[in-house]
Amino acid sequence: MSETPVVLARLGDTVDEVVIVEWLVAVGSEVQPGDPLVRVETDKVEVDVESPYAGTVSALSVAEGDEVPTGATLCVVTTA
């Protein structure tokens, strides 16, 4: 098993940071690729960030209400 960070990808040409609106998973949640992990807000819209991996969410790295820059680790998924 390995712990794999889920990193915030650039969501638009002018988006350098987002606000964490709501976690849609908790530590211990099983996820598949494409499952929504967290809802974030840019200056224009709310977007769900999806899991790129299958596994178990082992850590949430940021809290609801936090401002997070592009490239930051959102959470960690333990993969097989």
N, CA, C and O atoms as CSV, one atom per row, in Angstrom:
chain,resi,resn,atom,element,x,y,z
A,1,MET,N,N,0.846,-1.184,0.000
A,1,MET,CA,C,0.000,0.000,0.000
A,1,MET,C,C,0.886,1.240,0.000
A,1,MET,O,O,1.961,1.258,0.601
A,2,SER,N,N,0.411,2.273,-0.687
A,2,SER,CA,C,1.177,3.518,-0.665
A,2,SER,C,C,0.233,4.698,-0.465
A,2,SER,O,O,-0.921,4.681,-0.891
A,3,GLU,N,N,0.761,5.715,0.195
A,3,GLU,CA,C,-0.014,6.936,0.419
A,3,GLU,C,C,0.273,7.898,-0.725
A,3,GLU,O,O,1.424,8.252,-0.979
A,4,THR,N,N,-0.790,8.317,-1.413
A,4,THR,CA,C,-0.658,9.162,-2.589
A,4,THR,C,C,-1.389,10.477,-2.345
A,4,THR,O,O,-2.590,10.472,-2.074
A,5,PRO,N,N,-0.684,11.600,-2.438
A,5,PRO,CA,C,-1.357,12.883,-2.230
A,5,PRO,C,C,-2.256,13.237,-3.423
A,5,PRO,O,O,-1.931,12.946,-4.574
A,6,VAL,N,N,-3.375,13.864,-3.120
A,6,VAL,CA,C,-4.243,14.435,-4.152
A,6,VAL,C,C,-3.969,15.930,-4.140
A,6,VAL,O,O,-4.214,16.611,-3.145
A,7,VAL,N,N,-3.456,16.431,-5.260
A,7,VAL,CA,C,-2.997,17.808,-5.370
A,7,VAL,C,C,-4.024,18.633,-6.142
A,7,VAL,O,O,-4.621,18.149,-7.103
A,8,LEU,N,N,-4.225,19.880,-5.716
A,8,LEU,CA,C,-5.152,20.776,-6.401
A,8,LEU,C,C,-4.577,21.166,-7.756
A,8,LEU,O,O,-3.552,21.843,-7.833
A,9,ALA,N,N,-5.240,20.737,-8.814
A,9,ALA,CA,C,-4.844,21.104,-10.173
A,9,ALA,C,C,-5.327,22.524,-10.475
A,9,ALA,O,O,-6.232,23.034,-9.815
A,10,ARG,N,N,-4.723,23.146,-11.466
A,10,ARG,CA,C,-5.164,24.479,-11.897
A,10,ARG,C,C,-6.561,24.336,-12.502
A,10,ARG,O,O,-6.764,23.541,-13.420
A,11,LEU,N,N,-7.505,25.092,-11.995
A,11,LEU,CA,C,-8.902,24.979,-12.415
A,11,LEU,C,C,-9.278,25.985,-13.493
A,11,LEU,O,O,-10.395,25.942,-14.011
A,12,GLY,N,N,-8.382,26.875,-13.836
A,12,GLY,CA,C,-8.649,27.861,-14.885
A,12,GLY,C,C,-7.420,28.725,-15.093
A,12,GLY,O,O,-6.514,28.747,-14.260
A,13,ASP,N,N,-7.395,29.432,-16.206
A,13,ASP,CA,C,-6.230,30.247,-16.542
A,13,ASP,C,C,-5.908,31.304,-15.506
A,13,ASP,O,O,-4.742,31.645,-15.307
A,14,THR,N,N,-6.929,31.827,-14.842
A,14,THR,CA,C,-6.701,32.911,-13.887
A,14,THR,C,C,-6.910,32.486,-12.438
A,14,THR,O,O,-6.922,33.328,-11.541
A,15,VAL,N,N,-7.076,31.186,-12.205
A,15,VAL,CA,C,-7.350,30.687,-10.857
A,15,VAL,C,C,-6.040,30.227,-10.215
A,15,VAL,O,O,-5.460,29.221,-10.623
A,16,ASP,N,N,-5.579,30.977,-9.203
A,16,ASP,CA,C,-4.355,30.623,-8.497
A,16,ASP,C,C,-4.634,30.032,-7.123
A,16,ASP,O,O,-3.767,29.381,-6.540
A,17,GLU,N,N,-5.852,30.257,-6.594
A,17,GLU,CA,C,-6.230,29.661,-5.325
A,17,GLU,C,C,-7.737,29.518,-5.258
A,17,GLU,O,O,-8.479,30.196,-5.969
A,18,VAL,N,N,-8.172,28.617,-4.386
A,18,VAL,CA,C,-9.592,28.348,-4.193
A,18,VAL,C,C,-9.878,28.339,-2.700
A,18,VAL,O,O,-8.961,28.304,-1.879
A,19,VAL,N,N,-11.170,28.372,-2.356
A,19,VAL,CA,C,-11.610,28.226,-0.971
A,19,VAL,C,C,-12.280,26.863,-0.844
A,19,VAL,O,O,-13.107,26.483,-1.673
A,20,ILE,N,N,-11.909,26.133,0.208
A,20,ILE,CA,C,-12.533,24.830,0.475
A,20,ILE,C,C,-13.934,25.087,1.033
A,20,ILE,O,O,-14.087,25.660,2.112
A,21,VAL,N,N,-14.952,24.657,0.285
A,21,VAL,CA,C,-16.342,24.889,0.693
A,21,VAL,C,C,-16.850,23.749,1.567
A,21,VAL,O,O,-17.409,23.980,2.639
A,22,GLU,N,N,-16.650,22.505,1.099
A,22,GLU,CA,C,-17.218,21.364,1.820
A,22,GLU,C,C,-16.482,20.084,1.442
A,22,GLU,O,O,-16.279,19.808,0.260
A,23,TRP,N,N,-16.085,19.307,2.439
A,23,TRP,CA,C,-15.552,17.977,2.184
A,23,TRP,C,C,-16.709,17.039,1.902
A,23,TRP,O,O,-17.693,17.035,2.641
A,24,LEU,N,N,-16.611,16.245,0.851
A,24,LEU,CA,C,-17.650,15.295,0.466
A,24,LEU,C,C,-17.294,13.876,0.901
A,24,LEU,O,O,-18.083,12.948,0.723
A,25,VAL,N,N,-16.086,13.714,1.481
A,25,VAL,CA,C,-15.618,12.434,2.020
A,25,VAL,C,C,-15.051,12.683,3.405
A,25,VAL,O,O,-14.842,13.827,3.807
A,26,ALA,N,N,-14.807,11.612,4.126
A,26,ALA,CA,C,-14.164,11.681,5.445
A,26,ALA,C,C,-13.001,10.703,5.459
A,26,ALA,O,O,-12.892,9.838,4.591
A,27,VAL,N,N,-12.142,10.846,6.445
A,27,VAL,CA,C,-11.060,9.878,6.617
A,27,VAL,C,C,-11.700,8.496,6.773
A,27,VAL,O,O,-12.627,8.314,7.561
A,28,GLY,N,N,-11.195,7.541,6.018
A,28,GLY,CA,C,-11.749,6.190,6.025
A,28,GLY,C,C,-12.680,5.904,4.865
A,28,GLY,O,O,-13.032,4.749,4.629
A,29,SER,N,N,-13.089,6.944,4.128
A,29,SER,CA,C,-13.973,6.740,2.975
A,29,SER,C,C,-13.247,6.013,1.858
A,29,SER,O,O,-12.093,6.315,1.555
A,30,GLU,N,N,-13.928,5.052,1.246
A,30,GLU,CA,C,-13.410,4.375,0.054
A,30,GLU,C,C,-13.787,5.227,-1.154
A,30,GLU,O,O,-14.927,5.678,-1.271
A,31,VAL,N,N,-12.814,5.450,-2.064
A,31,VAL,CA,C,-13.080,6.247,-3.260
A,31,VAL,C,C,-12.588,5.519,-4.501
A,31,VAL,O,O,-11.690,4.679,-4.447
A,32,GLN,N,N,-13.202,5.867,-5.604
A,32,GLN,CA,C,-12.823,5.367,-6.931
A,32,GLN,C,C,-12.454,6.573,-7.794
A,32,GLN,O,O,-12.860,7.694,-7.487
A,33,PRO,N,N,-11.690,6.359,-8.870
A,33,PRO,CA,C,-11.392,7.485,-9.762
A,33,PRO,C,C,-12.685,8.137,-10.243
A,33,PRO,O,O,-13.613,7.455,-10.677
A,34,GLY,N,N,-12.732,9.460,-10.160
A,34,GLY,CA,C,-13.915,10.208,-10.581
A,34,GLY,C,C,-14.877,10.532,-9.461
A,34,GLY,O,O,-15.776,11.353,-9.642
A,35,ASP,N,N,-14.710,9.898,-8.292
A,35,ASP,CA,C,-15.582,10.217,-7.163
A,35,ASP,C,C,-15.269,11.625,-6.657
A,35,ASP,O,O,-14.097,11.977,-6.521
A,36,PRO,N,N,-16.295,12.440,-6.375
A,36,PRO,CA,C,-16.041,13.781,-5.835
A,36,PRO,C,C,-15.481,13.701,-4.416
A,36,PRO,O,O,-15.998,12.972,-3.569
A,37,LEU,N,N,-14.412,14.465,-4.173
A,37,LEU,CA,C,-13.774,14.501,-2.856
A,37,LEU,C,C,-14.144,15.737,-2.065
A,37,LEU,O,O,-14.486,15.657,-0.885
A,38,VAL,N,N,-14.073,16.885,-2.728
A,38,VAL,CA,C,-14.224,18.158,-2.034
A,38,VAL,C,C,-14.808,19.192,-2.993
A,38,VAL,O,O,-14.500,19.195,-4.185
A,39,ARG,N,N,-15.648,20.062,-2.461
A,39,ARG,CA,C,-16.200,21.170,-3.249
A,39,ARG,C,C,-15.378,22.414,-2.938
A,39,ARG,O,O,-15.174,22.771,-1.777
A,40,VAL,N,N,-14.906,23.072,-4.011
A,40,VAL,CA,C,-14.102,24.283,-3.855
A,40,VAL,C,C,-14.770,25.427,-4.601
A,40,VAL,O,O,-15.578,25.219,-5.506
A,41,GLU,N,N,-14.410,26.644,-4.198
A,41,GLU,CA,C,-14.987,27.832,-4.817
A,41,GLU,C,C,-13.866,28.673,-5.418
A,41,GLU,O,O,-12.907,29.030,-4.734
A,42,THR,N,N,-13.999,28.985,-6.703
A,42,THR,CA,C,-13.095,29.927,-7.344
A,42,THR,C,C,-13.748,31.296,-7.233
A,42,THR,O,O,-14.759,31.446,-6.547
A,43,ASP,N,N,-13.185,32.289,-7.895
A,43,ASP,CA,C,-13.800,33.614,-7.850
A,43,ASP,C,C,-15.112,33.667,-8.622
A,43,ASP,O,O,-15.839,34.656,-8.533
A,44,LYS,N,N,-15.430,32.602,-9.387
A,44,LYS,CA,C,-16.633,32.619,-10.219
A,44,LYS,C,C,-17.614,31.477,-9.988
A,44,LYS,O,O,-18.812,31.636,-10.223
A,45,VAL,N,N,-17.125,30.333,-9.535
A,45,VAL,CA,C,-17.982,29.142,-9.531
A,45,VAL,C,C,-17.517,28.144,-8.462
A,45,VAL,O,O,-16.365,28.166,-8.030
A,46,GLU,N,N,-18.448,27.263,-8.044
A,46,GLU,CA,C,-18.091,26.135,-7.181
A,46,GLU,C,C,-17.870,24.909,-8.057
A,46,GLU,O,O,-18.619,24.667,-9.003
A,47,VAL,N,N,-16.836,24.140,-7.734
A,47,VAL,CA,C,-16.446,22.973,-8.519
A,47,VAL,C,C,-16.117,21.824,-7.570
A,47,VAL,O,O,-15.524,22.041,-6.513
A,48,ASP,N,N,-16.501,20.600,-7.942
A,48,ASP,CA,C,-16.103,19.422,-7.178
A,48,ASP,C,C,-14.775,18.911,-7.719
A,48,ASP,O,O,-14.615,18.739,-8.928
A,49,VAL,N,N,-13.823,18.668,-6.822
A,49,VAL,CA,C,-12.547,18.062,-7.189
A,49,VAL,C,C,-12.708,16.562,-7.024
A,49,VAL,O,O,-13.116,16.084,-5.966
A,50,GLU,N,N,-12.381,15.815,-8.088
A,50,GLU,CA,C,-12.579,14.369,-8.091
A,50,GLU,C,C,-11.295,13.623,-7.749
A,50,GLU,O,O,-10.190,14.134,-7.925
A,51,SER,N,N,-11.469,12.417,-7.261
A,51,SER,CA,C,-10.326,11.567,-6.944
A,51,SER,C,C,-9.705,11.029,-8.222
A,51,SER,O,O,-10.415,10.514,-9.085
A,52,PRO,N,N,-8.385,11.143,-8.354
A,52,PRO,CA,C,-7.717,10.514,-9.491
A,52,PRO,C,C,-7.364,9.051,-9.214
A,52,PRO,O,O,-6.912,8.342,-10.113
A,53,TYR,N,N,-7.569,8.597,-7.971
A,53,TYR,CA,C,-7.113,7.273,-7.545
A,53,TYR,C,C,-8.243,6.484,-6.895
A,53,TYR,O,O,-9.227,7.048,-6.417
A,54,ALA,N,N,-8.075,5.159,-6.891
A,54,ALA,CA,C,-8.927,4.282,-6.097
A,54,ALA,C,C,-8.188,3.983,-4.800
A,54,ALA,O,O,-6.981,3.745,-4.803
A,55,GLY,N,N,-8.921,3.996,-3.700
A,55,GLY,CA,C,-8.300,3.679,-2.420
A,55,GLY,C,C,-9.128,4.192,-1.264
A,55,GLY,O,O,-10.341,4.375,-1.370
A,56,THR,N,N,-8.434,4.422,-0.143
A,56,THR,CA,C,-9.071,4.886,1.087
A,56,THR,C,C,-8.497,6.241,1.461
A,56,THR,O,O,-7.279,6.418,1.489
A,57,VAL,N,N,-9.372,7.200,1.749
A,57,VAL,CA,C,-8.916,8.516,2.198
A,57,VAL,C,C,-8.274,8.341,3.570
A,57,VAL,O,O,-8.936,7.919,4.519
A,58,SER,N,N,-6.978,8.667,3.676
A,58,SER,CA,C,-6.274,8.464,4.936
A,58,SER,C,C,-5.996,9.762,5.685
A,58,SER,O,O,-5.676,9.728,6.873
A,59,ALA,N,N,-6.114,10.910,5.012
A,59,ALA,CA,C,-5.907,12.199,5.678
A,59,ALA,C,C,-6.528,13.312,4.857
A,59,ALA,O,O,-6.487,13.293,3.626
A,60,LEU,N,N,-7.106,14.287,5.557
A,60,LEU,CA,C,-7.559,15.535,4.937
A,60,LEU,C,C,-6.521,16.591,5.308
A,60,LEU,O,O,-6.265,16.820,6.491
A,61,SER,N,N,-5.929,17.227,4.317
A,61,SER,CA,C,-4.803,18.132,4.566
A,61,SER,C,C,-5.210,19.585,4.767
A,61,SER,O,O,-4.412,20.384,5.256
A,62,VAL,N,N,-6.427,19.937,4.402
A,62,VAL,CA,C,-6.918,21.307,4.554
A,62,VAL,C,C,-8.319,21.271,5.141
A,62,VAL,O,O,-9.013,20.258,5.051
A,63,ALA,N,N,-8.728,22.376,5.740
A,63,ALA,CA,C,-10.033,22.446,6.400
A,63,ALA,C,C,-11.017,23.264,5.580
A,63,ALA,O,O,-10.621,24.086,4.753
A,64,GLU,N,N,-12.301,23.032,5.818
A,64,GLU,CA,C,-13.332,23.856,5.191
A,64,GLU,C,C,-13.083,25.305,5.564
A,64,GLU,O,O,-12.810,25.610,6.725
A,65,GLY,N,N,-13.177,26.200,4.588
A,65,GLY,CA,C,-12.946,27.624,4.802
A,65,GLY,C,C,-11.529,28.059,4.478
A,65,GLY,O,O,-11.271,29.255,4.343
A,66,ASP,N,N,-10.586,27.099,4.348
A,66,ASP,CA,C,-9.203,27.440,4.017
A,66,ASP,C,C,-9.082,27.936,2.578
A,66,ASP,O,O,-9.788,27.454,1.692
A,67,GLU,N,N,-8.188,28.899,2.346
A,67,GLU,CA,C,-7.784,29.289,1.002
A,67,GLU,C,C,-6.580,28.443,0.635
A,67,GLU,O,O,-5.609,28.375,1.388
A,68,VAL,N,N,-6.641,27.797,-0.526
A,68,VAL,CA,C,-5.621,26.830,-0.916
A,68,VAL,C,C,-5.070,27.197,-2.293
A,68,VAL,O,O,-5.845,27.408,-3.225
A,69,PRO,N,N,-3.739,27.278,-2.438
A,69,PRO,CA,C,-3.161,27.592,-3.745
A,69,PRO,C,C,-3.112,26.372,-4.661
A,69,PRO,O,O,-3.098,25.235,-4.189
A,70,THR,N,N,-3.086,26.610,-5.958
A,70,THR,CA,C,-2.871,25.557,-6.932
A,70,THR,C,C,-1.591,24.803,-6.577
A,70,THR,O,O,-0.577,25.421,-6.254
A,71,GLY,N,N,-1.633,23.485,-6.633
A,71,GLY,CA,C,-0.471,22.661,-6.332
A,71,GLY,C,C,-0.422,22.160,-4.902
A,71,GLY,O,O,0.414,21.319,-4.570
A,72,ALA,N,N,-1.314,22.668,-4.041
A,72,ALA,CA,C,-1.333,22.238,-2.638
A,72,ALA,C,C,-1.953,20.845,-2.517
A,72,ALA,O,O,-2.802,20.465,-3.324
A,73,THR,N,N,-1.529,20.095,-1.514
A,73,THR,CA,C,-2.119,18.785,-1.230
A,73,THR,C,C,-3.453,18.982,-0.527
A,73,THR,O,O,-3.531,19.655,0.501
A,74,LEU,N,N,-4.502,18.390,-1.089
A,74,LEU,CA,C,-5.845,18.469,-0.518
A,74,LEU,C,C,-6.069,17.360,0.494
A,74,LEU,O,O,-6.565,17.597,1.595
A,75,CYS,N,N,-5.698,16.148,0.110
A,75,CYS,CA,C,-5.872,14.991,0.980
A,75,CYS,C,C,-4.904,13.916,0.554
A,75,CYS,O,O,-4.165,14.083,-0.417
A,76,VAL,N,N,-4.905,12.809,1.278
A,76,VAL,CA,C,-4.043,11.672,0.964
A,76,VAL,C,C,-4.935,10.451,0.815
A,76,VAL,O,O,-5.815,10.199,1.638
A,77,VAL,N,N,-4.686,9.682,-0.275
A,77,VAL,CA,C,-5.428,8.447,-0.529
A,77,VAL,C,C,-4.436,7.286,-0.443
A,77,VAL,O,O,-3.399,7.294,-1.106
A,78,THR,N,N,-4.766,6.296,0.376
A,78,THR,CA,C,-3.946,5.091,0.451
A,78,THR,C,C,-4.419,4.146,-0.642
A,78,THR,O,O,-5.578,3.733,-0.678
A,79,THR,N,N,-3.486,3.815,-1.534
A,79,THR,CA,C,-3.814,2.969,-2.677
A,79,THR,C,C,-3.183,1.598,-2.500
A,79,THR,O,O,-2.203,1.444,-1.772
A,80,ALA,N,N,-3.755,0.601,-3.174
A,80,ALA,CA,C,-3.230,-0.768,-3.078
A,80,ALA,C,C,-1.943,-0.925,-3.860
A,80,ALA,O,O,-1.366,-2.012,-3.887
